[in-house]
Amino acid sequence: MTATRARNRLAALGRAEATLLLRNRTALATALLLPAGMVAAWRPALGGLAAGGSSAGVDADRLLVSSGIGFILLFAVYYNLVAAYVARRESLVLKRLRTGEPTDPEILAGTALPAAAVAVAQCLALVAAGTVLLHLPLPRRPVLLLAGVALGVVLMAALAAASTVVTRSVELAQLTTAPLLAVSALGSGLLLPLRSLPHPLGEVCRWLPLTPVLDLVRTGWLGGTPADPAEPLLALGAALAWTLLAVFAVHRWFRWEPRR
């Protein structure tokens, strides 16, 4: 009975948040169009790298589709949820919800449900498009692929909630989210393969929050035998560690009402 009531509360919160998302054209465009636009804009550059025989050995289409999942996680989940959490906090919605039956985790999870659903649907569509249009193979290790996407969604949602600590208004979300967006795009292998970076920098970038998620996605989709058989486990452990760290930050510092 308790579990059923919790599911009903989550479903109700998710439906309410989905309605707000559909009414917010900016958030909807960010979730649906921006990741696809980033992939389309970057494809010619990746094609040039591949045609030019880059020392990085870039396979343009494979990097493109796996990077597309990264862009979906960053914009459809992380960026949109920072704005959503801040907007609900500043309008006292979160404070009012805490006076009712939902628990704190249910409130945060319910707010994140529509963004998570959109992100998962886009990732599935991207896998289908990569297979049909770019003739990439079907996922060879689907469990790892699903684990990477699921962990990525949870991690980005937790980081979004943590980022609200330094985000005083919805307008400031564009600034406070910029560091993670930029670092992930440049250092997690979205725009450039890690092996094209100088050795010390490339090793540091392997421990950024989004890097292990993308490693799981690429290993799960494209398969292959990693140089170290423990690499998928290390990526899984790193992603879990970042998720737990973000959840701790939310538990410790998340604010449920505006600062005065």
Beta strands, then each sheet from edge to edge (+ up, - down):
end
